[in-house]
Amino acid sequence: MSDSSDRETQIRELAGPIVDRVEYVTEATDSDIENIDSGVFFVMAFWSGPARQAFLRLCATIDELDPGKELRLVVADADDVAYPTLPFVENCGGWGECVWVYDGEIVADSGRGPNLECIGPNTKDLLRLLGTV
């Protein structure tokens, strides 16, 4: 298994143009969600092709829809998430599950499984809450 610095490097490389808005957390807990004013909490399964694909789609969507850089992207390693404490992780299966967060509260989630089609609409809805779309 890669150490956390290798994984953070991978995340930063995959994030592309939004790299300055990405925070990689280890041993994630519910406070990592509560501390997001507006953004997305993404569970990255480094061993999963679909999770990587979802991450790339999310990064591209944020880059396209949020030129004002309102949204943060917090990424947790699926192997290090404190599953009992996070409110949505019972649905996590290594597909790149994520939640959209406004003022520390989850306002949307990707559900379980490969659900790339929700990324655009959920991101737009979050930006509408911020009044930027």
C-alpha positions as CSV (number, residue, x, y, z in Angstrom):
1,M,0.0,0.0,0.0
2,S,1.2,3.5,-0.8
3,D,1.9,5.9,2.1
4,S,-0.2,9.0,2.5
5,S,2.3,11.3,0.8
6,D,2.2,9.1,-2.3
7,R,-1.5,9.2,-2.3
8,E,-1.6,13.0,-1.8
9,T,0.7,13.4,-4.7
10,Q,-1.6,11.2,-6.8
11,I,-4.6,13.4,-5.8
12,R,-2.8,16.6,-6.7
13,E,-1.8,15.2,-10.1
14,L,-5.3,14.1,-10.9
15,A,-6.9,17.3,-9.7
16,G,-5.3,19.3,-12.6
17,P,-6.4,23.0,-12.7
18,I,-8.3,22.9,-9.4
19,V,-5.3,21.5,-7.4
20,D,-5.2,24.7,-5.3
21,R,-8.7,23.9,-3.9
22,V,-8.0,20.3,-3.0
23,E,-7.3,19.1,0.5
24,Y,-6.3,15.5,1.2
25,V,-7.2,14.3,4.6
26,T,-6.1,11.1,6.4
27,E,-8.2,9.3,9.0
28,A,-11.3,11.4,8.0
29,T,-14.1,11.9,10.4
30,D,-17.4,13.7,10.4
31,S,-15.6,16.9,11.5
32,D,-14.0,17.0,8.0
33,I,-17.5,17.4,6.6
34,E,-18.7,19.8,9.2
35,N,-15.7,22.1,8.5
36,I,-16.6,22.6,4.8
37,D,-18.4,25.9,4.2
38,S,-19.1,25.0,0.6
39,G,-17.7,22.1,-1.3
40,V,-17.5,18.4,-1.9
41,F,-16.2,15.6,0.3
42,F,-15.0,12.8,-1.9
43,V,-14.0,9.3,-0.8
44,M,-11.1,8.1,-3.1
45,A,-10.5,4.4,-3.5
46,F,-7.1,4.5,-5.0
47,W,-7.4,0.9,-6.2
48,S,-10.6,1.6,-8.1
49,G,-10.8,2.7,-11.7
50,P,-14.4,4.0,-11.3
51,A,-13.3,6.1,-8.3
52,R,-10.5,7.7,-10.3
53,Q,-13.0,8.3,-13.2
54,A,-15.5,10.0,-10.8
55,F,-12.7,12.1,-9.3
56,L,-11.6,13.3,-12.7
57,R,-15.2,14.1,-13.7
58,L,-15.7,16.0,-10.4
59,C,-12.5,18.0,-10.9
60,A,-13.4,18.9,-14.5
61,T,-17.0,19.9,-13.4
62,I,-15.7,22.1,-10.6
63,D,-13.2,23.7,-13.0
64,E,-16.0,24.4,-15.5
65,L,-18.8,25.5,-13.3
66,D,-17.0,27.4,-10.5
67,P,-14.5,29.8,-12.1
68,G,-14.9,32.0,-9.0
69,K,-13.3,29.3,-6.9
70,E,-16.1,29.2,-4.3
71,L,-16.0,25.4,-3.8
72,R,-13.4,23.3,-1.8
73,L,-12.7,19.7,-2.5
74,V,-11.8,17.6,0.5
75,V,-10.6,14.1,-0.4
76,A,-10.4,11.2,2.0
77,D,-8.7,7.9,1.4
78,A,-11.3,5.1,1.4
79,D,-8.9,2.9,3.4
80,D,-8.5,5.5,6.1
81,V,-12.1,6.8,6.6
82,A,-13.6,6.4,10.0
83,Y,-16.6,4.6,8.6
84,P,-18.8,4.5,11.8
85,T,-18.7,8.3,12.2
86,L,-19.4,9.5,8.7
87,P,-23.1,9.9,8.0
88,F,-23.1,8.5,4.4
89,V,-20.3,5.9,4.3
90,E,-22.6,2.9,4.7
91,N,-23.2,3.5,1.0
92,C,-19.5,3.6,0.1
93,G,-18.2,0.8,-2.1
94,G,-15.1,2.2,-3.8
95,W,-17.0,3.9,-6.7
96,G,-15.9,7.5,-5.8
97,E,-18.8,8.3,-3.6
98,C,-19.1,11.9,-2.5
99,V,-21.3,14.4,-0.8
100,W,-21.9,18.1,-1.5
101,V,-21.7,20.2,1.6
102,Y,-23.1,23.7,2.3
103,D,-22.4,25.3,5.7
104,G,-21.2,22.0,7.2
105,E,-24.3,20.1,6.2
106,I,-24.7,17.5,3.5
107,V,-27.1,18.8,0.8
108,A,-26.7,16.0,-1.8
109,D,-24.8,12.7,-2.2
110,S,-23.8,10.6,-5.1
111,G,-25.4,7.5,-3.8
112,R,-23.8,4.1,-4.1
113,G,-22.2,2.8,-7.3
114,P,-21.0,4.5,-10.4
115,N,-23.1,7.6,-10.6
116,L,-21.2,10.1,-12.8
117,E,-24.4,11.7,-14.0
118,C,-25.2,13.3,-10.6
119,I,-21.9,15.3,-10.5
120,G,-22.9,18.1,-12.8
121,P,-26.5,18.7,-11.3
122,N,-25.4,18.4,-7.7
123,T,-22.5,20.8,-8.2
124,K,-24.8,23.3,-10.0
125,D,-27.3,23.0,-7.1
126,L,-24.6,23.7,-4.6
127,L,-23.5,26.8,-6.5
128,R,-27.1,27.9,-6.7
129,L,-27.2,27.8,-2.9
130,L,-24.2,30.1,-2.9
131,G,-25.9,32.4,-5.4
132,T,-23.2,32.0,-8.0
133,V,-25.2,30.3,-10.7
